[in-house]
Amino acid sequence: MARKQSAPRIWRDSERLAGQGEGRFTAYGIILGLGVFMALATALDLPAFGNANGRALELVSVPDKAATAPLGPVTTTDIEAQEGSEPELAISPPAQAEPVIDERHLTVRRGDTLMRVLRRAGAKREEAHTAIGALKSIFDPRRLKVGQKLTAAFRPEPESDGNAAKGDALVAVIVTLDVERSVSAVRTEDGFEAQEIVQSLEPSFVRGADRIDDSLFVSARRTGVPARVIMDLIRMFSWDVDFQREIRHGDRFEILFESFKDEDGRAVKNGDILYASLALSGEDLQLYRFATEDGAVDYYDAKGQSARKALMKTPIDGARLSSRFGKRRHPILGYTMMHRGLDFAAPRGTPIMAAGDGVVERASRYGAYGKYVRIRHNSTYKTAYAHLKGYAKGVRSGKRVRQGQIIGYVGTTGRSTGPHLHYEVHRNGKKLNPLKLKLPTGKKLKGSELARFLEEKAKTDVALNETPASSREASVKR
């Protein structure tokens, strides 16, 4: 009880002593303050006392806190509301900068899974598993392909209580499907959310036209036409043109195809060939792209006649005709015998295409032919392909193939002196010269489809006339 009462007695004694000495201390303080001020005025050569009030306040005033405070929002605290207290500026600390997002770009390797790629990027297993689970709603991770691009984004995590870094947190995964589409898993409060990203591409036309000085492929590449587009161009005319014998120095080509640019104006994707022409020894061959009402896309001449034939003249690109149909001295057996096909010399591994739609009758070794494929196209025609290095995936007996589909690759199996394709055409069991074969023509447009084709043709002609042709000089600069 004594300890509880001591505090009020102490406060009363201090108040009494303060009251008795208040007058003395006040008088002494005034006299002392005047003396100090006069001494300062004399030493600093200040103006007379009556005119010095403003200057003196100027000298002893406290600098503005707001002017010297660190950058950041300024707020006032609750202490300003207390009666008799001087307002005090409370400076809030500067806002912390947003943590830097670290993007790590990876390429899918052979044998990779999505989990393996993310772990290689530095993701924690639990976070990677959650992100992959979200992606599965729009993308099958098993469809990941070798060479596919992937981006993993991370941000630093705050340190733990033990002052040891927890590691970076996975905040997003982006899988690039093609130049237009990507899928992503983005971190949210509840985990990860899957999104599909579609980049808008700007379509444009590209036109190439020039003289053929050597081969069509080399001349077209010289003007800047992409290699894949040139291969499509060759396939368009492969039913009518033997590119080994019918291309002459001075012939000309012209092509109009679509190109798509990204937001930065870079060409990232090539579209379809809309028009192509070959001027061969005075004969002008023109083809236009057209889709019929049933959705089938093909190329037609100016009158609406399809360029597609029952069989292609040459089922291989970029090959040299090394041996014709007819009697010859066999390079291995050493005596003259009938050569009942065409030989196309080409590098080992060159793709071989099916000459027409049909069903594979045989895909296996066949005596001196080595690895061999035979396709039945209808009740009349068959084609055969010999000395293959190997078969394309899925090509086997009973499998249906389409015209232009890759069925195998050039090799030198069987009785062969070097890599080449031996190609045969059978009609009712008899082997014919493919170069002299009169092939039935394809579809002829009529009625409303012909009228619609002519409208599309007119639009293509306008685009052709309005698009400047790329020059050899421009392609060299690129």
Rosetta blueprint (number, residue, H / E / L):
1 M L
2 A H
3 R H
4 K H
5 Q H
6 S H
7 A H
8 P H
9 R H
10 I H
11 W H
12 R H
13 D H
14 S H
15 E H
16 R H
17 L H
18 A H
19 G H
20 Q H
21 G H
22 E H
23 G H
24 R H
25 F H
26 T H
27 A H
28 Y H
29 G H
30 I H
31 I H
32 L H
33 G H
34 L H
35 G H
36 V H
37 F H
38 M H
39 A H
40 L H
41 A H
42 T H
43 A H
44 L H
45 D L
46 L L
47 P L
48 A L
49 F H
50 G H
51 N H
52 A L
53 N H
54 G H
55 R H
56 A H
57 L H
58 E H
59 L H
60 V H
61 S L
62 V L
63 P L
64 D L
65 K H
66 A H
67 A H
68 T H
69 A L
70 P L
71 L L
72 G L
73 P L
74 V E
75 T E
76 T E
77 T L
78 D H
79 I H
80 E H
81 A H
82 Q L
83 E L
84 G L
85 S L
86 E L
87 P L
88 E L
89 L E
90 A E
91 I E
92 S L
93 P L
94 P L
95 A L
96 Q L
97 A L
98 E L
99 P L
100 V L
101 I L
102 D E
103 E E
104 R E
105 H E
106 L E
107 T E
108 V L
109 R L
110 R L
111 G L
112 D L
113 T L
114 L H
115 M H
116 R H
117 V H
118 L H
119 R H
120 R H
121 A H
122 G L
123 A L
124 K L
125 R H
126 E H
127 E H
128 A H
129 H H
130 T H
131 A H
132 I H
133 G H
134 A H
135 L H
136 K L
137 S L
138 I L
139 F L
140 D L
141 P H
142 R H
143 R H
144 L L
145 K L
146 V L
147 G L
148 Q L
149 K E
150 L E
151 T E
152 A E
153 A E
154 F E
155 R E
156 P E
157 E L
158 P L
159 E L
160 S L
161 D L
162 G L
163 N L
164 A L
165 A L
166 K L
167 G L
168 D E
169 A E
170 L E
171 V E
172 A E
173 V E
174 I E
175 V E
176 T E
177 L L
178 D L
179 V L
180 E L
181 R E
182 S E
183 V E
184 S E
185 A E
186 V E
187 R E
188 T E
189 E L
190 D L
191 G E
192 F E
193 E E
194 A E
195 Q E
196 E E
197 I E
198 V E
199 Q L
200 S L
201 L L
202 E E
203 P E
204 S E
205 F E
206 V E
207 R E
208 G E
209 A E
210 D E
211 R E
212 I L
213 D L
214 D L
215 S L
216 L H
217 F H
218 V H
219 S H
220 A H
221 R H
222 R H
223 T L
224 G L
225 V L
226 P L
227 A H
228 R H
229 V H
230 I H
231 M H
232 D H
233 L H
234 I H
235 R H
236 M H
237 F H
238 S L
239 W L
240 D L
241 V L
242 D L
243 F L
244 Q L
245 R L
246 E L
247 I L
248 R L
249 H L
250 G L
251 D L
252 R E
253 F E
254 E E
255 I E
256 L E
257 F E
258 E E
259 S E
260 F E
261 K E
262 D L
263 E L
264 D L
265 G L
266 R L
267 A E
268 V E
269 K E
270 N E
271 G E
272 D E
273 I E
274 L E
275 Y E
276 A E
277 S E
278 L E
279 A E
280 L E
281 S L
282 G L
283 E E
284 D E
285 L E
286 Q E
287 L E
288 Y E
289 R E
290 F E
291 A E
292 T L
293 E L
294 D L
295 G L
296 A L
297 V E
298 D E
299 Y E
300 Y E
301 D L
302 A L
303 K L
304 G L
305 Q E
306 S E
307 A L
308 R L
309 K L
310 A L
311 L L
312 M L
313 K L
314 T L
315 P L
316 I E
317 D L
318 G L
319 A L
320 R E
321 L E
322 S E
323 S E
324 R L
325 F L
326 G E
327 K E
328 R E
329 R E
330 H L
331 P L
332 I L
333 L L
334 G L
335 Y L
336 T E
337 M E
338 M E
339 H E
340 R L
341 G L
342 L E
343 D E
344 F E
345 A E
346 A L
347 P L
348 R L
349 G L
350 T L
351 P E
352 I E
353 M E
354 A L
355 A L
356 G L
357 D L
358 G E
359 V E
360 V E
361 E E
362 R E
363 A E
364 S E
365 R E
366 Y L
367 G H
368 A H
369 Y H
370 G L
371 K E
372 Y E
373 V E
374 R E
375 I E
376 R E
377 H L
378 N L
379 S L
380 T L
381 Y E
382 K E
383 T E
384 A E
385 Y E
386 A E
387 H E
388 L E
389 K E
390 G E
391 Y E
392 A L
393 K L
394 G L
395 V L
396 R L
397 S L
398 G L
399 K L
400 R E
401 V E
402 R L
403 Q L
404 G L
405 Q L
406 I E
407 I E
408 G E
409 Y E
410 V E
411 G E
412 T L
413 T L
414 G L
415 R L
416 S L
417 T L
418 G L
419 P L
420 H E
421 L E
422 H E
423 Y E
424 E E
425 V E
426 H E
427 R E
428 N L
429 G L
430 K E
431 K E
432 L E
433 N L
434 P H
435 L H
436 K H
437 L L
438 K L
439 L L
440 P L
441 T L
442 G L
443 K L
444 K E
445 L L
446 K L
447 G H
448 S H
449 E H
450 L H
451 A H
452 R H
453 F H
454 L H
455 E H
456 E H
457 K H
458 A H
459 K H
460 T H
461 D H
462 V H
463 A H
464 L H
465 N H
466 E H
467 T L
468 P L
469 A E
470 S E
471 S L
472 R H
473 E H
474 A H
475 S H
476 V H
477 K H
478 R L
